[in-house]
């Protein structure tokens, strides 16, 4: 039987667990994105009692709107942050090892217009390959001008000398997220979507120990006690923090990166 069809993944069954539980959960995770799901898997596989709640559908926000790339961070290699690149390359390899049906290699081409770019990028990508070791996705190589044009037919041809091709990965972020949720449930975690935390409450000792959960489908409210409560809500972190302290100073800042999306007709590759 597929795990998604089993009674353990039935939302009503999950809510019934929350409704009838009298003992505190070991861990309550607020947020059903990649971070929250990863925490739930990690904790559940260590035999902790885990409750994960998400106010929308699982992966509604950032975790379904990524670049869909699994990469080691070539630009960090240029900055000299070798340890970060090695860690990222290992995690990239483990993702393909654990979810080969969702993660696959993807070739990238860096076109060269100056004489120094081929040796510069060529050597850099060979170092990238070396750092990946057994987790490599494919060997980089230098391309001729004709090979570069074959792969990037719409690029500027004037002054083009060739290119360098290297490999990173691509994955289905939404499906991977759902598989993480399924894995957590298989190990005993209670997971519920459209279950919004509306209050975070403190006990007599002054520490947070319970939350109020709104079932957005029925309007029913639950109180769940937790020994540890984790805020894994990403860009909504400050909103959740203010449920506990309305005067708390914000800690989330805009990220530096941007994503540009073009019509496929702009660049075939």
C-alpha positions in Angstrom: 0.0 0.0 0.0 1.3 3.5 -0.9 2.0 5.5 2.3 -0.1 8.4 1.0 -3.2 6.2 0.9 -2.6 4.6 4.3 -4.8 5.5 7.3 -1.8 7.2 8.9 -1.9 9.9 6.3 -5.6 10.6 6.6 -6.1 14.2 7.8 -9.1 13.3 10.0 -7.1 10.6 11.8 -4.3 13.1 12.3 -6.7 15.7 13.8 -8.2 13.0 16.0 -4.7 12.4 17.4 -4.4 16.1 18.3 -7.9 16.2 19.7 -7.5 13.2 22.1 -3.9 13.5 23.2 -3.5 14.5 26.8 0.3 14.1 27.2 2.7 16.8 25.9 4.3 16.2 22.6 8.1 15.9 22.6 8.3 18.4 19.8 5.7 20.6 18.1 6.9 22.0 14.7 5.2 25.0 13.3 5.6 25.1 9.5 5.2 22.4 6.9 7.9 23.5 4.5 11.2 21.8 3.8 12.7 22.9 7.1 9.8 21.8 9.2 9.4 18.6 7.4 13.1 17.9 7.7 13.0 18.5 11.5 9.9 16.2 11.8 11.7 13.4 9.9 14.9 13.8 12.0 12.9 13.8 15.3 10.5 11.0 14.4 13.3 8.7 13.2 14.8 9.2 16.7 11.6 8.0 18.2 10.4 11.4 19.5 6.6 12.2 19.5 6.3 14.8 16.9 3.4 17.1 15.9 3.8 19.2 12.7 1.2 21.7 11.7 1.0 23.9 8.6 -1.6 26.7 8.1 -1.8 26.2 4.4 -1.0 23.2 2.3 2.4 21.5 2.8 5.1 23.4 0.8 2.7 26.3 0.0 5.3 29.0 0.1 9.1 28.9 -0.4 9.4 25.2 -0.6 7.4 25.0 -3.9 8.9 28.2 -5.4 12.6 27.4 -5.5 14.9 27.4 -8.5 14.4 23.6 -8.6 18.3 23.4 -8.6 20.5 21.1 -6.5 23.9 22.7 -6.5 27.1 22.9 -4.7 27.5 26.7 -5.0 30.1 27.4 -7.8 30.1 31.1 -6.8 31.1 30.2 -3.3 34.1 28.4 -4.7 35.1 31.6 -6.5 34.8 33.4 -3.1 37.1 30.8 -1.5 34.5 29.2 0.7 35.7 25.7 0.1 34.2 24.1 3.2 30.7 25.4 2.3 31.0 24.0 -1.3 32.1 20.6 0.0 29.2 20.4 2.4 26.8 21.5 -0.4 28.2 19.0 -2.9 27.8 16.2 -0.4 24.2 17.1 0.4 23.6 17.3 -3.3 24.8 13.8 -3.7 22.8 12.5 -0.8 19.7 14.0 -2.2 20.1 12.0 -5.4 21.0 8.9 -3.5 17.9 9.2 -1.3 15.5 10.3 -4.0 16.8 9.3 -7.5 13.3 9.5 -8.9 13.2 13.3 -8.0 16.8 14.4 -8.5 18.8 14.2 -11.7 21.9 15.8 -13.2 21.7 19.0 -15.3 24.4 20.4 -17.5 25.3 24.1 -17.4 27.3 26.0 -20.0 29.4 29.0 -19.3 30.2 30.8 -22.7 33.7 32.3 -23.1 34.4 35.5 -24.9 37.9 36.3 -23.5 41.1 34.2 -23.9 41.5 33.8 -20.1 38.0 32.5 -19.4 38.4 29.0 -20.8 41.4 28.2 -18.5 39.9 30.1 -15.6 36.5 28.4 -15.6 38.0 25.1 -16.8 40.3 24.8 -13.9 37.6 26.1 -11.5 35.2 23.4 -12.6 37.8 20.7 -12.4 38.3 21.7 -8.8 34.5 21.6 -8.4 34.5 18.0 -9.7 37.4 17.1 -7.4 35.6 18.5 -4.3 32.4 16.5 -5.2 34.4 13.2 -5.2 32.1 10.2 -5.2 29.1 12.5 -5.1 29.8 14.0 -8.5 27.0 14.5 -11.1 29.3 14.5 -14.2 32.7 15.6 -15.4 33.1 19.1 -16.6 34.8 19.8 -20.0 35.8 22.6 -22.3 33.6 23.1 -25.3 34.6 24.4 -28.8 32.8 27.4 -30.3 30.7 25.0 -32.4 29.7 22.8 -29.4 28.8 25.9 -27.4 26.5 27.2 -30.2 24.9 23.8 -30.5 23.9 23.9 -26.8 23.2 27.7 -26.7 22.0 28.6 -30.2 20.6 32.0 -29.2 23.6 33.5 -27.5 25.7 36.3 -28.9 28.1 34.9 -31.5 30.4 37.9 -31.9 33.6 37.2 -30.0 32.5 33.8 -28.8 35.5 31.5 -28.3 33.9 28.5 -26.7 32.5 27.5 -23.4 32.9 25.3 -20.3 30.2 22.7 -19.4 29.8 21.4 -15.9 27.1 19.5 -14.0 24.8 20.3 -11.1 21.4 18.9 -10.4 17.7 19.6 -10.7 14.8 18.3 -8.5 11.1 18.5 -8.0 10.9 20.6 -4.8 7.2 20.1 -4.1 7.3 16.3 -4.5 10.4 16.0 -2.4 8.6 18.0 0.3 5.6 15.7 0.2 7.8 12.7 0.4 9.5 14.1 3.5 6.1 14.6 5.1 5.1 11.0 4.2 8.4 9.7 5.7 7.8 11.6 9.0 4.3 10.1 9.1 5.6 6.6 8.4 7.8 7.0 11.5 4.9 8.0 13.7 4.8 11.8 13.4 1.4 13.5 13.4 1.2 15.9 10.5 -1.7 18.2 9.7 -2.2 20.9 7.0 -4.6 23.7 7.1 -4.0 23.7 10.8 -2.9 27.2 11.9 -1.2 28.1 15.2 -3.2 31.1 16.4 -1.7 31.4 19.9 1.6 30.5 21.6 1.2 30.4 25.4 3.5 30.3 28.3 3.3 28.2 31.5 3.6 29.4 35.1 7.4 29.1 34.8 7.4 31.7 32.0 8.4 29.3 29.3 6.4 28.5 26.1 4.7 25.2 26.6 1.5 25.0 24.5 -0.1 26.3 21.3 -3.7 26.9 20.1 -4.4 25.3 16.7 -7.2 26.3 14.4 -8.5 23.7 12.0 -9.2 26.0 9.0 -11.5 23.5 7.4 -14.0 23.1 10.3 -13.2 26.0 12.6 -12.5 23.7 15.5 -9.7 24.7 17.9 -7.3 22.5 19.7 -4.7 23.0 22.5 -1.5 21.1 22.1 1.2 21.0 24.8 4.8 20.6 23.8 8.1 20.1 25.6 9.8 21.9 22.7 8.1 24.2 20.2 10.0 24.9 16.9 9.3 27.9 14.7 10.1 26.6 11.2 8.0 29.1 9.2 10.7 30.6 7.1 9.7 34.1 5.8 6.8 34.1 8.3 9.1 33.6 11.3 8.4 37.0 12.8 4.7 36.7 12.5 4.8 33.5 14.6 7.3 35.0 17.1 4.8 37.8 17.7 2.1 35.3 18.7 4.3 34.9 21.8 5.4 38.5 22.2 3.7 41.2 20.1 6.5 43.7 20.9 9.4 41.5 19.8 11.8 43.0 17.3 11.8 41.5 13.8 14.8 39.3 12.7 13.9 38.4 9.1 15.6 40.4 6.3 15.3 40.2 2.5 17.7 37.8 0.8 20.3 39.0 -1.6 19.5 36.7 -4.5 16.9 37.1 -7.3 15.5 34.8 -9.8 14.8 35.8 -13.4 12.3 33.7 -15.4 12.0 33.9 -19.2 9.8 32.4 -21.9 11.3 29.2 -23.3 11.4 30.9 -26.8 14.1 33.4 -25.4 16.6 30.6 -24.9 15.9 27.1 -26.1 18.3 25.5 -23.6 
